[in-house]
Amino acid sequence: MSLRGVSIVEGRIGLSVNGGREFALICNGVAVTDKAQLSTAYTFRRPSDAVALGIDAAYDTANSVCVYRHISEFYRMAGDGVKLHFMLVAQTAKPVDMLASAKTLIVESGGNVTDIAVAYNPTVNGTVYVNGIDTDVHDAIAALQTFAEWASDKDMPVHTILEGRNISDTVSAMADLRDLSVGDATLEATKVTLVVGQDWTYADTLPAVCKRFADVGNYLGVIARNEWNRNPGEQAVNNLTDTDRGIFVVGGLSNHKKYAEVYDSLETMNDKGYVFPIRYTGVSGYWWNDGHVCAPIILDKDGNMNQHTIYYSHTFDMSKRALRLAYLPEVKSVYELENGLLPQGSVDVLSEIGNQAFEAMGSLISSGKAVVDATSDLLIKKELNVSFSVVPTGCINEIKGTLNLKNK
């Protein structure tokens, strides 16, 4: 018996619900003598780390790029201290050419990068379009999906965010990102988000080649500042506007058209899966419209749905990361069998490992369940088969109501 009266010890900490989230950014740019070099991985914690490498506002101006813009906007939204893995590539590189660099960044991060943005800074604006999208950008959508699938296969699941710069002036002709075709099939790029919005006032100060950029660094920063189950357009917390510094005072699209000029087309663009800044009547500021991806919205007869938003993509990826870490200690472990099958007690124990991983995620998911297959072949294939299901948190995209005048 203790004479202390009350004894309190440190509780056991479960799996990290954040999963060690880190972020990455790849940009076209120009090397700086004795400082920032091409095809070299760097890690930042704040904008001053980029400045120390010679990447600052003057660098952007001198080279007609938006590299520092993306970095500074990332940290304006995410806050200092967030780990950003960064790489410069030659300006001749198109987005599809940046995938080798993307692989390098996520591997060097130890697989901790959960979201990577690809910023495109060419020396001239393209003039060839595919249904209103710059050809170089359009070609990158399927390539980035393939890259994300590679990363997932390597136990480093990641979501990609592509700068949709230089869209067509004819917004009504824009392709439907939720119905893109590759040959005879519909492209399901659930791991690709296309950002086509910009801070119009800032863009208007830039040379012609930069005027049609999209603020992909800002969007990545919004993703980084929020827990992974949140909608990047959440109105209560994600206002993009800083009136004191004149940032996002006027929003627009990457055809360098103001919000007011394209207003009548925005509902359609939203339905087509594009990401851009919007306003809400009666309040000051701009917000990203949503967390769209380049894929159709699918719900099958069994209630399974695809990752048709970035926060559903995150739910899948972070669940996969957590479950893998939870089950990894069981690899090569020994279990007694009954008539070649796992006994019910072992099935329950192994299922509970997955269930506890889901429980550790707390309010980041609605629920999750793991079911171990007792008939798993642990003698020849030596494989444990487990089925997982997870219900993500919901999101209010619109509130509909009825208002009446009453005499009492």
C-alpha positions as CSV (number, residue, x, y, z in Angstrom):
1,M,0.0,0.0,0.0
2,S,1.3,3.4,-1.0
3,L,1.3,6.4,1.4
4,R,1.0,8.8,-1.6
5,G,-2.8,8.8,-1.6
6,V,-3.1,9.5,-5.3
7,S,-0.7,8.0,-7.8
8,I,-0.8,9.2,-11.4
9,V,1.5,7.7,-14.0
10,E,2.0,8.7,-17.7
11,G,-0.5,7.0,-19.9
12,R,0.3,4.9,-22.9
13,I,0.3,6.9,-26.1
14,G,-1.4,5.3,-29.1
15,L,-0.7,5.7,-32.8
16,S,-0.2,9.3,-33.9
17,V,-3.3,10.5,-35.6
18,N,-1.3,12.9,-37.7
19,G,1.0,10.1,-38.9
20,G,4.1,12.4,-39.1
21,R,2.6,14.5,-41.8
22,E,5.1,16.3,-44.0
23,F,4.7,18.2,-47.3
24,A,6.6,18.7,-50.5
25,L,6.8,21.2,-53.3
26,I,8.5,20.9,-56.7
27,C,9.0,24.0,-58.8
28,N,10.7,25.0,-62.1
29,G,13.4,27.6,-61.4
30,V,17.0,28.7,-61.8
31,A,19.9,27.6,-59.7
32,V,21.6,30.2,-57.4
33,T,25.4,30.2,-57.4
34,D,26.7,28.5,-54.3
35,K,23.2,28.3,-52.9
36,A,20.0,26.6,-54.3
37,Q,20.8,24.0,-56.9
38,L,18.7,22.1,-59.4
39,S,17.6,18.5,-58.6
40,T,18.7,18.9,-55.0
41,A,16.4,18.1,-52.1
42,Y,16.1,20.7,-49.4
43,T,13.9,20.8,-46.2
44,F,12.4,24.1,-45.0
45,R,10.7,25.0,-41.7
46,R,10.0,28.6,-42.6
47,P,10.4,31.1,-45.5
48,S,13.7,32.3,-44.2
49,D,15.2,28.9,-44.9
50,A,14.4,29.5,-48.6
51,V,15.8,33.0,-48.4
52,A,19.1,31.6,-47.0
53,L,19.4,29.6,-50.3
54,G,18.9,32.7,-52.4
55,I,15.2,32.2,-53.0
56,D,13.3,35.3,-52.2
57,A,10.9,37.8,-53.8
58,A,13.8,39.3,-55.8
59,Y,14.7,35.9,-57.1
60,D,11.1,35.5,-58.5
61,T,11.3,38.9,-60.1
62,A,14.8,38.3,-61.6
63,N,13.8,34.9,-63.1
64,S,10.2,35.5,-64.0
65,V,9.0,32.7,-61.7
66,C,6.7,32.2,-58.7
67,V,8.9,30.0,-56.6
68,Y,9.2,32.1,-53.5
69,R,5.6,33.1,-53.9
70,H,4.6,29.4,-53.5
71,I,6.9,28.9,-50.5
72,S,5.9,32.1,-48.7
73,E,2.2,31.4,-49.2
74,F,2.6,27.9,-48.0
75,Y,3.9,29.2,-44.7
76,R,1.5,32.1,-44.5
77,M,-1.3,29.5,-44.4
78,A,0.4,26.6,-42.7
79,G,2.5,28.6,-40.1
80,D,6.2,28.3,-39.4
81,G,7.6,25.0,-38.2
82,V,5.8,22.8,-40.7
83,K,8.3,20.6,-42.6
84,L,8.3,21.3,-46.4
85,H,10.5,19.2,-48.6
86,F,11.5,21.2,-51.7
87,M,13.2,20.8,-55.0
88,L,14.0,23.1,-58.0
89,V,14.0,21.6,-61.5
90,A,15.1,23.1,-64.8
91,Q,12.5,25.4,-66.5
92,T,12.6,23.1,-69.5
93,A,10.9,20.4,-67.4
94,K,7.2,19.8,-67.8
95,P,5.1,18.5,-65.0
96,V,5.3,14.9,-66.3
97,D,9.1,15.3,-66.2
98,M,9.0,16.1,-62.5
99,L,7.9,12.7,-61.3
100,A,11.5,11.4,-60.7
101,S,12.1,14.4,-58.5
102,A,8.8,13.7,-56.7
103,K,9.9,10.1,-56.0
104,T,13.2,11.4,-54.6
105,L,11.5,13.8,-52.2
106,I,9.1,11.4,-50.7
107,V,11.8,8.7,-50.4
108,E,14.2,11.1,-48.7
109,S,11.5,12.1,-46.3
110,G,11.2,8.6,-45.1
111,G,7.8,8.2,-46.7
112,N,6.4,10.9,-44.4
113,V,5.2,13.2,-47.2
114,T,1.4,13.0,-47.4
115,D,0.8,15.8,-49.9
116,I,3.0,17.0,-52.7
117,A,2.4,20.1,-54.9
118,V,3.8,20.4,-58.5
119,A,4.2,24.1,-59.5
120,Y,4.9,24.8,-63.2
121,N,7.0,27.8,-64.1
122,P,7.8,27.6,-67.9
123,T,9.6,30.3,-69.8
124,V,6.6,30.9,-72.0
125,N,2.9,30.3,-71.7
126,G,1.6,27.4,-73.8
127,T,-0.8,28.0,-76.6
128,V,-2.0,24.5,-77.1
129,Y,-5.0,23.4,-75.1
130,V,-7.0,20.2,-74.5
131,N,-10.6,21.2,-73.7
132,G,-9.5,24.4,-72.1
133,I,-6.5,23.0,-70.1
134,D,-2.9,23.7,-71.0
135,T,-1.6,20.6,-72.7
136,D,1.4,20.2,-70.4
137,V,-1.0,20.4,-67.4
138,H,-3.5,18.1,-68.9
139,D,-0.9,15.4,-69.7
140,A,0.3,15.5,-66.1
141,I,-3.1,14.5,-64.5
142,A,-2.8,10.8,-65.5
143,A,0.9,10.7,-64.8
144,L,0.5,12.1,-61.3
145,Q,-2.2,9.4,-60.6
146,T,0.3,6.7,-61.7
147,F,2.9,8.3,-59.5
148,A,0.6,8.2,-56.5
149,E,-0.3,4.6,-57.2
150,W,3.4,3.8,-57.2
151,A,3.9,5.6,-53.9
152,S,1.0,3.7,-52.4
153,D,2.5,0.4,-53.5
154,K,5.7,1.4,-51.8
155,D,3.8,2.1,-48.5
156,M,4.2,5.8,-48.9
157,P,0.6,6.9,-49.9
158,V,0.5,10.5,-51.1
159,H,-1.9,13.0,-52.6
160,T,-0.8,15.3,-55.4
161,I,-1.8,18.9,-56.1
162,L,-1.1,20.2,-59.6
163,E,-0.8,23.9,-60.6
164,G,-3.5,24.3,-63.3
165,R,-1.8,27.4,-64.7
166,N,-2.8,29.0,-68.0
167,I,-6.3,27.8,-68.5
168,S,-8.4,28.9,-71.5
169,D,-10.0,32.3,-71.6
170,T,-13.2,30.5,-72.6
171,V,-14.1,29.0,-69.2
172,S,-17.3,27.5,-70.5
173,A,-15.3,25.1,-72.7
174,M,-13.3,23.7,-69.8
175,A,-13.1,19.9,-69.6
176,D,-15.1,18.1,-66.9
177,L,-12.4,16.8,-64.5
178,R,-15.0,14.3,-63.1
179,D,-15.4,12.8,-66.6
180,L,-12.0,12.8,-68.2
181,S,-11.3,10.1,-70.7
182,V,-8.2,8.0,-71.3
183,G,-8.8,6.0,-74.4
184,D,-12.2,4.4,-73.9
185,A,-12.1,4.6,-70.1
186,T,-12.9,7.3,-67.6
187,L,-9.8,8.5,-65.8
188,E,-10.2,8.1,-62.0
189,A,-7.4,10.3,-60.8
190,T,-8.5,10.2,-57.2
191,K,-5.1,11.3,-56.0
192,V,-4.9,14.5,-58.1
193,T,-6.3,17.9,-57.3
194,L,-6.1,20.6,-60.0
195,V,-5.8,24.2,-58.6
196,V,-6.8,26.9,-61.1
197,G,-7.2,29.9,-58.8
198,Q,-5.0,32.9,-58.2
199,D,-4.5,36.1,-56.2
200,W,-5.5,38.3,-59.1
201,T,-4.0,41.5,-57.7
202,Y,-0.6,39.9,-57.1
203,A,-0.7,38.2,-60.6
204,D,-1.4,41.6,-62.2
205,T,2.0,42.8,-61.0
206,L,3.9,40.0,-62.7
207,P,5.4,39.7,-66.2
208,A,3.2,38.1,-68.9
209,V,4.6,34.6,-68.4
210,C,3.6,34.6,-64.7
211,K,0.2,36.3,-64.9
212,R,-1.5,33.0,-65.6
213,F,-0.1,31.2,-62.6
214,A,-2.2,29.4,-60.0
215,D,-1.6,29.7,-56.2
216,V,-0.8,26.0,-55.6
217,G,1.6,26.8,-52.7
218,N,-1.2,28.5,-50.9
219,Y,-3.6,25.6,-51.3
220,L,-0.9,23.2,-50.1
221,G,-0.5,25.5,-47.0
222,V,-4.2,25.3,-46.3
223,I,-4.0,21.5,-46.4
224,A,-1.0,21.6,-44.0
225,R,-2.7,23.9,-41.5
226,N,-5.7,21.6,-41.1
227,E,-6.2,18.1,-39.8
228,W,-6.3,15.7,-42.7
229,N,-10.1,15.1,-42.5
230,R,-11.0,18.8,-43.0
231,N,-12.3,20.4,-46.1
232,P,-9.7,23.0,-47.3
233,G,-12.6,25.4,-48.1
234,E,-13.9,25.4,-44.5
235,Q,-15.3,28.9,-44.1
236,A,-14.7,29.3,-40.4
237,V,-10.9,28.9,-40.5
238,N,-9.5,29.1,-44.0
239,N,-9.9,32.7,-45.1
240,L,-7.2,33.4,-47.7
241,T,-7.4,37.2,-47.5
242,D,-4.9,39.4,-45.7
243,T,-6.1,43.0,-46.3
244,D,-3.2,44.5,-44.4
245,R,-0.7,43.0,-46.8
246,G,-3.0,43.1,-49.8
247,I,-3.0,39.4,-50.3
248,F,-6.0,37.8,-52.0
249,V,-8.0,41.0,-52.0
250,V,-9.2,40.1,-55.5
251,G,-9.4,36.5,-56.5
252,G,-9.4,35.1,-60.0
253,L,-8.6,32.2,-62.2
254,S,-5.3,31.2,-63.9
255,N,-6.5,32.8,-67.2
256,H,-5.9,36.0,-65.3
257,K,-9.6,36.8,-65.2
258,K,-11.1,38.4,-62.1
259,Y,-13.6,36.6,-59.9
260,A,-16.3,39.0,-61.0
261,E,-15.5,38.4,-64.7
262,V,-16.0,34.6,-64.4
263,Y,-18.7,34.6,-61.7
264,D,-21.4,33.1,-63.9
265,S,-19.2,30.1,-64.8
266,L,-18.1,29.2,-61.3
267,E,-20.9,26.9,-60.4
268,T,-20.3,24.9,-63.5
269,M,-16.5,24.8,-62.8
270,N,-17.2,23.7,-59.3
271,D,-19.3,20.8,-60.6
272,K,-16.5,19.9,-63.0
273,G,-14.0,19.5,-60.1
274,Y,-11.8,22.6,-60.4
275,V,-10.3,24.3,-57.3
276,F,-10.5,28.1,-57.2
277,P,-11.2,31.0,-54.8
278,I,-14.8,32.1,-54.0
279,R,-16.5,34.7,-51.9
280,Y,-19.5,34.5,-49.6
281,T,-22.0,37.4,-49.7
282,G,-21.9,39.5,-46.6
283,V,-18.4,38.5,-45.4
284,S,-15.0,39.8,-46.4
285,G,-12.4,37.5,-47.9
286,Y,-11.9,34.6,-50.3
287,W,-11.9,30.8,-49.6
288,W,-11.0,27.8,-51.7
289,N,-14.2,26.3,-53.1
290,D,-13.6,22.7,-52.1
291,G,-11.2,19.7,-52.1
292,H,-12.1,18.3,-55.5
293,V,-10.1,15.5,-57.3
294,C,-10.0,14.6,-61.0
295,A,-12.4,11.6,-60.7
296,P,-16.1,10.8,-60.9
297,I,-18.2,10.4,-57.8
298,I,-18.8,6.6,-57.3
299,L,-21.0,4.8,-54.8
300,D,-21.6,1.1,-55.5
301,K,-24.5,-1.2,-54.5
302,D,-22.5,-2.4,-51.4
303,G,-22.1,1.2,-50.1
304,N,-18.4,1.5,-51.1
305,M,-17.4,4.9,-52.4
306,N,-14.3,6.1,-54.1
307,Q,-12.0,8.8,-52.9
308,H,-13.8,11.6,-54.7
309,T,-12.5,14.4,-52.5
310,I,-9.0,15.2,-51.1
311,Y,-10.2,14.6,-47.5
312,Y,-11.5,11.1,-48.5
313,S,-8.1,10.5,-50.2
314,H,-6.5,11.5,-46.9
315,T,-8.8,9.2,-44.9
316,F,-7.8,6.3,-47.1
317,D,-4.1,7.1,-47.0
318,M,-3.8,7.8,-43.3
319,S,-5.9,4.7,-42.4
320,K,-3.5,2.7,-44.6
321,R,-0.5,4.2,-42.9
322,A,-1.9,3.5,-39.4
323,L,-3.0,0.0,-40.1
324,R,0.3,-0.9,-41.6
325,L,2.2,0.3,-38.6
326,A,-0.2,-1.5,-36.3
327,Y,0.2,-4.8,-38.0
328,L,3.9,-4.6,-38.8
329,P,5.0,-6.2,-35.5
330,E,2.9,-9.3,-36.4
331,V,5.0,-10.0,-39.5
332,K,6.9,-13.3,-39.1
333,S,5.1,-14.0,-35.8
334,V,3.9,-17.5,-35.0
335,Y,0.3,-18.6,-34.3
336,E,-1.0,-22.0,-33.4
337,L,-3.6,-23.4,-35.8
338,E,-6.6,-25.7,-35.3
339,N,-7.1,-28.0,-38.3
340,G,-5.1,-25.6,-40.4
341,L,-7.2,-22.6,-39.4
342,L,-6.8,-19.7,-37.0
343,P,-8.7,-20.3,-33.8
344,Q,-11.4,-17.8,-32.9
345,G,-9.3,-16.4,-30.1
346,S,-6.5,-15.5,-32.5
347,V,-8.9,-14.1,-35.0
348,D,-10.3,-11.8,-32.3
349,V,-6.8,-10.7,-31.2
350,L,-5.7,-9.9,-34.7
351,S,-8.9,-8.1,-35.6
352,E,-8.6,-6.0,-32.5
353,I,-5.2,-4.7,-33.6
354,G,-6.9,-3.0,-36.6
355,N,-9.9,-1.9,-34.5
356,Q,-7.5,-0.2,-32.0
357,A,-5.7,1.6,-34.9
358,F,-9.0,3.0,-36.0
359,E,-10.0,4.0,-32.5
360,A,-6.7,5.9,-32.2
361,M,-7.8,8.1,-35.0
362,G,-10.6,9.5,-32.8
363,S,-12.8,12.1,-34.4
364,L,-10.7,12.1,-37.6
365,I,-13.0,9.2,-38.8
366,S,-16.5,8.3,-38.1
367,S,-15.8,4.6,-37.6
368,G,-13.6,1.8,-38.7
369,K,-13.6,-2.0,-38.5
370,A,-11.1,-4.8,-39.2
371,V,-12.2,-8.4,-39.9
372,V,-9.6,-11.2,-40.0
373,D,-10.2,-14.2,-42.3
374,A,-9.9,-17.4,-40.2
375,T,-9.2,-19.4,-43.4
376,S,-6.0,-17.3,-44.1
377,D,-3.3,-19.7,-45.4
378,L,-0.5,-19.4,-42.8
379,L,1.2,-22.6,-43.9
380,I,2.0,-22.3,-47.7
381,K,1.2,-18.6,-48.7
382,K,1.8,-17.5,-45.1
383,E,-0.6,-14.6,-45.7
384,L,-3.0,-13.1,-43.2
385,N,-6.1,-11.8,-45.0
386,V,-7.8,-8.9,-43.3
387,S,-10.7,-6.8,-44.7
388,F,-10.9,-3.2,-43.5
389,S,-13.7,-0.7,-43.8
390,V,-13.6,3.0,-42.7
391,V,-16.4,5.6,-42.6
392,P,-14.9,9.1,-43.1
393,T,-16.3,12.2,-41.3
394,G,-19.0,14.0,-43.2
395,C,-18.9,17.5,-44.6
396,I,-21.5,20.3,-44.9
397,N,-21.1,21.7,-48.4
398,E,-24.4,23.5,-48.5
399,I,-27.2,24.4,-46.1
400,K,-30.7,24.4,-47.5
401,G,-33.7,25.7,-45.5
402,T,-37.1,27.2,-45.8
403,L,-37.9,30.7,-44.4
404,N,-41.4,32.0,-43.9
405,L,-42.9,35.2,-42.5
406,K,-45.4,34.6,-39.7
407,N,-48.0,36.8,-38.0
408,K,-47.3,35.1,-34.6
